[in-house]
């Protein structure tokens, strides 16, 4: 086979055969196909898409490009969650230990930041000493010991996706349903799960900005999971403004710590509790999603979720003194309040712009290999539906590069729109999808 011919075939809108997909993907993994040819093929897929059978085969090839972990020796129904990504989406940090504290084993393999969105691995690695690069034997030992583990892709797990994931981030080929589906499901199927809960975001800060797109992606992911024998359900949730208030790695960890210690609930916890209820239900620890949600709330109130998080951090090499006392963490050199100069009610937020503001502070990557400033980012003070007075701060920007901080300040100012009319905050959870279809709430 000739790589350029396969690129041309996909560019023309034709479906690749299973042998052609296997040749192209595996060729990229072993170095026979270079980045520039894979980038061209990714762009062709972005515009031309894939057939349903092509998507399933693409996922299978990605899955079997490495090891498929067997967790059958560990008791219980292993359940995980995946989010399609968003600005300030730190749910996994709270959710994994929370569900484990309720008795359902959670083996979680996460990703790094993509484009304007943050990544769970980058957030966890902001904790001094925390290791996300555990090998498979250690991964299995940790989940067997404490019921939860959170790592990144090893060289053994879906290596095709690991290599492709970074390339998609810097070639503007992220927002593509077949590529998203193959990426998500190859990792999730490889980690040894029995069931999966999906959080598919929609809105200005999501990759699927239109609700119909989000529903289509959810159904694609669910159909793929069910085709591989994994019970899968999904929620469509809002991403028209940051989830919670913090945008940036350690800033988000701090917010998660406060939530796990029982700080009065916000939109972050509303989404977290719903997803937790679904995971606890699929994990066989409750007889309904609602009862699972009740168990999750009790685990926060009792401190069990926070204790499980401390165990997780300790088992993966993190220094728990920073979790117990976040104030000892180093601070960014610069901080600046963002003022609008007007007054009224916040009607809309360009959440993509807020995500880019976080990126330019140093909290994200502009290209492969960029280092991340864990102390950098944005804390939002005003959200949609909230009123503000003239010269009241809408956000605080943190960073160690003055120009980056100033750039972020301007981006946030442009992202906000005010009105003298009252507006309601956007609905947080739009509906649920499963193998039988989608229903609005």
HELIX and SHEET records of a PDB file:
HELIX    1   1 UNK A    3  UNK A   11  1                                   9    
HELIX    2   2 UNK A   18  UNK A   29  1                                  12    
HELIX    3   3 UNK A   35  UNK A   48  1                                  14    
HELIX    4   4 UNK A   52  UNK A   63  1                                  12    
HELIX    5   5 UNK A   91  UNK A  101  1                                  11    
HELIX    6   6 UNK A  120  UNK A  125  1                                   6    
HELIX    7   7 UNK A  136  UNK A  146  1                                  11    
HELIX    8   8 UNK A  159  UNK A  169  1                                  11    
HELIX    9   9 UNK A  177  UNK A  190  1                                  14    
HELIX   10  10 UNK A  211  UNK A  227  1                                  17    
HELIX   11  11 UNK A  249  UNK A  260  1                                  12    
HELIX   12  12 UNK A  267  UNK A  282  1                                  16    
HELIX   13  13 UNK A  289  UNK A  302  1                                  14    
HELIX   14  14 UNK A  304  UNK A  315  1                                  12    
HELIX   15  15 UNK A  321  UNK A  324  1                                   4    
HELIX   16  16 UNK A  326  UNK A  328  5                                   3    
HELIX   17  17 UNK A  351  UNK A  358  1                                   8    
HELIX   18  18 UNK A  359  UNK A  363  3                                   5    
HELIX   19  19 UNK A  402  UNK A  415  1                                  14    
SHEET    1   A 5 UNK A  79  UNK A  83  0                                        
SHEET    2   A 5 UNK A 195  UNK A 202  1                                        
SHEET    3   A 5 UNK A 231  UNK A 238  1                                        
SHEET    4   A 5 UNK A 429  UNK A 434 -1                                        
SHEET    5   A 5 UNK A 437  UNK A 440 -1                                        
SHEET    1   B 2 UNK A 106  UNK A 109  0                                        
SHEET    2   B 2 UNK A 148  UNK A 151  1                                        
SHEET    1   C 4 UNK A 246  UNK A 247  0                                        
SHEET    2   C 4 UNK A 377  UNK A 380 -1                                        
SHEET    3   C 4 UNK A 393  UNK A 399 -1                                        
SHEET    4   C 4 UNK A 334  UNK A 339 -1                                        
SHEET    1   D 3 UNK A 387  UNK A 388  0                                        
SHEET    2   D 3 UNK A 344  UNK A 349 -1                                        
SHEET    3   D 3 UNK A 416  UNK A 419 -1                                        
END                                                                             
